């Protein structure tokens, strides 16, 4: 089991460092991964022996993009902090190194090269905002067949919905009240940046689903846009 974690960590470190190094905005990518791991700027800075302002400056672009040595230290610090907390986030990414997704469950998954404002995303799919703060950005989206996900995905496979970033919108289709997918998110270690309940009028959303969105603090919206049209629109959405 320990060897599995070591191998997984090495693969994840390579993925993270490569993405940061090749990014057009390395600071933004560092911020994305830091948030994915639920790590504060203070804790990350302490782990690599710098002041929090240094991390803040990197992420905001106020400081010159870090070199490969600093990037390596930042990545290793994130992974070290997660290991000390039980390796929960590292394990959550395990299925991302396995085979591609079952198209019966994941209808579409996409990563944006740069963050897209959530409000712009919502307008693109003609969404009705139900609750939450939409003043944030997302790094991608996943369109999920809710029923097939429940019947076909194990608890570990559920993490595959997140692609390479939790800062994404999960769009659940084939829902009746929205309760089931929201309960699944409630017990999940990883949380999305936003949730879309497709084909469901806002007044039909289960009160429990609304409550979970409030407790977990992620924006909730509905959309009646046809899936094929939605996919075409979202793939062409510019950052």
C-alpha positions as CSV (number, residue, x, y, z in Angstrom):
1,X,0.0,0.0,0.0
2,X,2.8,2.4,0.9
3,X,4.5,1.7,-2.5
4,X,1.2,2.5,-4.2
5,X,1.1,5.9,-2.6
6,X,4.8,6.6,-3.4
7,X,4.2,5.7,-7.1
8,X,1.0,7.7,-7.2
9,X,2.6,10.7,-5.6
10,X,5.5,10.6,-8.1
11,X,3.0,10.6,-11.1
12,X,1.0,13.4,-9.6
13,X,4.1,15.4,-8.8
14,X,5.2,15.1,-12.5
15,X,1.7,16.1,-13.7
16,X,1.5,19.1,-11.4
17,X,5.1,20.4,-12.1
18,X,4.7,19.9,-15.8
19,X,1.4,21.8,-15.9
20,X,2.8,24.7,-13.8
21,X,6.0,24.9,-15.9
22,X,4.2,24.9,-19.3
23,X,1.3,27.1,-18.2
24,X,0.9,30.6,-19.8
25,X,0.1,31.8,-16.3
26,X,2.2,29.7,-13.8
27,X,1.0,31.6,-10.8
28,X,-2.7,31.0,-11.6
29,X,-1.9,27.3,-12.0
30,X,-0.1,27.1,-8.7
31,X,-3.2,28.7,-7.1
32,X,-5.4,26.1,-8.8
33,X,-3.5,23.2,-7.4
34,X,-3.2,24.8,-4.0
35,X,-6.9,25.2,-3.8
36,X,-7.4,21.6,-5.1
37,X,-5.4,20.4,-2.1
38,X,-7.2,22.7,0.3
39,X,-4.0,24.3,1.4
40,X,-3.7,27.9,2.7
41,X,-1.0,30.3,1.4
42,X,0.3,30.5,5.0
43,X,0.8,26.7,5.3
44,X,2.3,26.4,1.9
45,X,4.7,29.3,2.5
46,X,5.7,27.8,5.9
47,X,6.5,24.4,4.3
48,X,9.0,25.9,1.8
49,X,10.4,28.5,4.2
50,X,9.1,31.8,2.7
51,X,6.7,34.4,3.7
52,X,3.0,34.1,2.7
53,X,3.4,37.3,0.6
54,X,5.8,35.4,-1.7
55,X,3.2,32.8,-2.5
56,X,0.6,35.5,-3.0
57,X,3.0,37.4,-5.3
58,X,3.6,34.3,-7.4
59,X,-0.1,33.5,-7.7
60,X,-1.1,37.1,-8.6
61,X,1.7,37.5,-11.1
62,X,3.3,40.3,-9.1
63,X,6.5,38.3,-8.8
64,X,8.4,36.8,-11.8
65,X,7.3,33.3,-12.6
66,X,9.2,30.8,-10.4
67,X,11.9,28.6,-11.9
68,X,11.8,24.8,-12.0
69,X,13.5,24.5,-8.6
70,X,10.9,26.6,-6.8
71,X,8.1,24.9,-8.7
72,X,9.4,21.5,-7.5
73,X,9.6,22.8,-3.9
74,X,6.0,24.1,-4.1
75,X,4.7,20.8,-5.6
76,X,6.5,18.7,-3.0
77,X,5.3,20.9,-0.2
78,X,1.7,20.4,-1.3
79,X,2.1,16.7,-1.5
80,X,3.9,16.6,1.9
81,X,1.1,18.5,3.6
82,X,-1.5,16.1,2.1
83,X,0.4,13.1,3.2
84,X,0.6,14.4,6.8
85,X,-3.2,14.8,6.6
86,X,-3.7,11.2,5.5
87,X,-3.1,11.4,1.7
88,X,-6.8,11.9,1.0
89,X,-6.3,14.3,-1.9
90,X,-3.5,12.2,-3.4
91,X,-5.7,9.1,-3.4
92,X,-8.6,11.0,-4.9
93,X,-6.5,11.5,-8.1
94,X,-5.6,7.9,-8.4
95,X,-8.3,7.1,-11.0
96,X,-7.2,9.9,-13.2
97,X,-4.2,7.8,-14.2
98,X,-6.4,4.9,-15.2
99,X,-8.3,4.4,-18.5
100,X,-10.6,7.0,-19.9
101,X,-14.2,7.5,-18.8
102,X,-17.3,5.5,-19.5
103,X,-19.2,7.7,-22.0
104,X,-22.5,6.4,-20.5
105,X,-21.6,8.2,-17.3
106,X,-19.5,11.2,-18.4
107,X,-21.1,12.8,-21.4
108,X,-18.4,15.4,-21.8
109,X,-15.4,16.7,-19.8
110,X,-13.2,19.7,-20.7
111,X,-10.4,21.6,-19.1
112,X,-10.0,25.3,-19.9
113,X,-6.4,26.6,-20.4
114,X,-7.2,29.7,-18.3
115,X,-9.9,30.2,-15.7
116,X,-13.4,31.2,-17.0
117,X,-15.6,33.5,-14.9
118,X,-18.5,31.5,-13.5
119,X,-21.0,34.2,-14.4
120,X,-19.9,34.0,-18.0
121,X,-20.2,30.2,-17.9
122,X,-23.7,30.5,-16.5
123,X,-24.8,32.9,-19.2
124,X,-23.4,30.6,-21.9
125,X,-25.7,27.7,-20.8
126,X,-28.7,29.9,-20.1
127,X,-28.6,29.0,-16.4
128,X,-30.9,30.2,-13.7
129,X,-28.9,31.0,-10.6
130,X,-30.4,29.3,-7.5
131,X,-28.0,30.1,-4.7
132,X,-24.4,30.8,-3.9
133,X,-21.7,33.3,-4.8
134,X,-20.9,33.4,-8.5
135,X,-18.0,35.8,-8.2
136,X,-15.4,33.1,-8.9
137,X,-13.8,31.3,-11.9
138,X,-13.7,27.7,-13.0
139,X,-11.0,25.6,-14.7
140,X,-13.3,23.2,-16.5
141,X,-16.6,21.3,-16.5
142,X,-18.0,17.8,-16.5
143,X,-21.4,16.7,-17.8
144,X,-22.6,13.7,-15.9
145,X,-25.5,11.3,-16.4
146,X,-26.6,11.3,-12.8
147,X,-28.4,7.9,-12.7
148,X,-25.6,6.0,-14.6
149,X,-23.1,7.5,-12.2
150,X,-25.0,6.2,-9.2
151,X,-25.4,2.7,-10.7
152,X,-22.0,2.3,-12.3
153,X,-19.4,4.4,-10.3
154,X,-17.9,3.2,-7.1
155,X,-17.0,5.8,-4.4
156,X,-13.4,6.0,-5.7
157,X,-14.5,6.3,-9.3
158,X,-16.7,9.3,-8.4
159,X,-13.6,11.4,-8.1
160,X,-13.0,10.9,-11.9
161,X,-15.7,13.5,-12.4
162,X,-13.3,16.2,-11.4
163,X,-10.8,15.8,-14.2
164,X,-7.6,17.5,-13.2
165,X,-9.2,20.3,-11.1
166,X,-11.9,20.6,-8.5
167,X,-12.4,24.2,-9.6
168,X,-14.9,23.1,-12.1
169,X,-18.7,23.0,-12.7
170,X,-20.3,19.6,-12.4
171,X,-23.4,19.4,-14.7
172,X,-25.8,16.7,-13.6
173,X,-28.4,15.6,-16.2
174,X,-31.1,13.0,-15.9
175,X,-32.1,14.2,-12.5
176,X,-35.6,14.3,-10.9
177,X,-35.1,16.5,-7.8
178,X,-31.3,16.9,-7.6
179,X,-31.2,15.2,-4.2
180,X,-29.1,12.1,-5.1
181,X,-26.1,13.9,-6.8
182,X,-26.0,16.5,-4.0
183,X,-25.9,13.8,-1.3
184,X,-23.1,12.2,-3.2
185,X,-21.2,15.5,-3.2
186,X,-21.9,16.0,0.5
187,X,-20.0,12.8,1.4
188,X,-17.2,13.3,-1.2
189,X,-13.8,14.5,-0.1
190,X,-13.4,16.7,-3.2
191,X,-15.9,19.5,-3.8
192,X,-16.8,21.2,-7.1
193,X,-16.7,25.0,-7.7
194,X,-20.3,24.9,-8.9
195,X,-23.2,22.6,-9.6
196,X,-25.7,22.7,-12.5
197,X,-28.9,20.6,-12.3
198,X,-29.9,20.1,-15.9
199,X,-33.4,19.8,-17.1
200,X,-34.9,20.8,-13.8
201,X,-36.9,23.9,-12.9
202,X,-35.6,25.6,-9.8
203,X,-38.9,25.2,-8.0
204,X,-38.6,21.4,-8.3
205,X,-35.2,21.2,-6.5
206,X,-35.4,19.1,-3.4
207,X,-35.0,21.2,-0.2
208,X,-32.2,18.9,1.0
209,X,-30.3,19.6,-2.2
210,X,-30.6,23.3,-1.6
211,X,-29.4,22.9,1.9
212,X,-26.4,20.9,0.9
213,X,-25.4,23.5,-1.6
214,X,-25.6,26.1,1.2
215,X,-23.7,24.0,3.7
216,X,-20.9,23.2,1.2
217,X,-20.8,26.8,-0.1
218,X,-20.8,26.0,-3.8
219,X,-23.0,27.9,-6.3
220,X,-26.1,26.0,-7.5
221,X,-27.9,26.7,-10.8
222,X,-30.3,25.0,-13.2
223,X,-30.2,24.9,-17.0
224,X,-32.7,23.8,-19.6
225,X,-30.3,24.0,-22.6
226,X,-30.1,20.9,-24.7
227,X,-27.0,18.8,-23.9
228,X,-25.6,18.8,-27.5
229,X,-26.1,22.5,-27.7
230,X,-24.5,23.0,-24.3
231,X,-21.4,21.0,-25.2
232,X,-20.9,22.9,-28.4
233,X,-21.3,26.2,-26.6
234,X,-19.0,25.3,-23.7
235,X,-16.2,23.9,-25.9
236,X,-16.1,27.2,-27.8
237,X,-16.3,29.3,-24.7
238,X,-13.2,31.6,-24.5
239,X,-11.5,32.3,-21.3
